Amino acid sequence: MLAQRLERLARRLPARLRPLLVAGLLAGLPGAPPAAAEGPPPIQIKVVGGLASISQYVRYEAPFWTDRVPGLTNGRVRAEIAPFDRSGIRGQEMLQLMRLGVVPFGTVLLALAAADEPELNAIDLPMLNPDIASLRQTVSLWRPRIETLLRERYGIRLLAVYTYPSQVVFCEQAFTGLSDLTGRRVRVSSVGQGELIEALGAVPVVTPFAEIVPALRANVVQCAVTGTLSGNAIGLHEVTTHVSRVAISWGVAIFGANERAWMALPGEARTAITGGLAQLQEDIWRGAQQETEDGLRCNAGRPDCSAGARGRMTIVEDRPQDRARRQQLFTDSVLPAWVQRCGSDCAETWNGIMAQARGIWARAD
C-alpha cells in the first residue's frame, strides 16, 4: 500500500521534483543511513620556518607541516610554510612579529634574536657546548626559563627547540688548537663568536655564509667558523686544509606560536601538533648529530662519507690542554661579555640555572 501511494504521489509531481521526493523519503525511513553532513572547512595556518636550503628546513620542517600535520589532525589543520630568509623577514624581527601576531607560528634563530634579548642565547654561548651531549644538558636546564621569558615578554608559546649541526673552525693553514688562531682573521656569524675570537687574539670578520669561500680565496680571512657539512657543501674542503672537531657553537632555534593563534586551534588539534612537534624536535637533533659527524668524515675523505664531497682535510682532534683553555676562555671572556650585554639579572639567572652544573659562576660587576 505504501509503495502504491508513493507512486501516485510521484506521478502528480513535475519530473524535475521527483528525485527530491525520493531522497527526502529515503532520508526519513527507519534504518536508512542519515544524509552526509558536511564538516567544517580545514583550518589554514601559515608557518615561518628556518633557513632555506638547509637540511633542517628541507628534510624536517617543511615535510612536517605540509605532509604530517594534516594527517595528525585528521585533515582539520593544513599549513603553508616558508623559510624566513625567503619571506622578506629579518631574523632579528621574528620575536616582535610573533608578538604582534603578524607571524602566528615561527622559527626563531636565537643568535639573531639575541640582539634584542641576549638572555635567549645563553643556551648557545661559544665554548659552552663542545659536543651535542653538553648541548642537550644545557637546553634541558634552560628550557623552563626560556618558556617563561617568551610567554611573559612576547606572548609566545614555546613548542620546540631545534639545533643546527655544530659550528667549527676551518683554516687554510695548519693549526693544532684554538691558541694557534692568534693573529689570524676569522669569519664569524654572531656577536658571541666575535667576542671569543677577539679573546683568542685573532680578528673576527662578520661574513655572510655565501661569501665565505670568496673571502678565503681573496685572503680577507684565513679561517672560518661554520657547519661541518654546510662548509663542505660550499667547497671549504677545497680551500682549507684543517678543520676542528670541537664545536664553537651550534645554532639553536626555537619554534613557537603567538598565544592567541595557538589557543584559536581546537584542543584536539593542539594536542596532536604538540605530540608531532616533540617527534620533529628529536628528528632534527638526531639529524644535526649525524650531519656533524658526516661533515667531518667527508672533509677528511673517509670512505664512509655519505652526504658530501670527499676532501683531504686534517681533522684537529680535541686535546686535554684545549679543554682547559676552553673553560678559561669561557670563564674569563665569553661569560663576562654576555653578562655585560645582558645585565646583572642575567648573572643571577645563570648562577641559579647553570653554575652548579658546569662549575662556572657569573659575576655581576
Helices and strands as residue ranges (DSSP letters): H 2-12, G 15-17, H 18-28, E 43-49, H 55-55, I 56-61, H 62-63, I 64-68, H 69-72, E 77-83, G 84-86, G 91-93, H 94-100, E 105-109, H 110-113, G 118-124, H 132-154, E 156-163, E 167-171, G 178-181, E 185-188, H 191-199, E 203-206, G 209-211, H 212-217, E 223-227, H 228-233, H 236-239, E 242-244, E 252-258, H 259-263, H 267-300, E 314-316, H 320-329, I 330-334, H 335-342, H 344-353, H 355-358
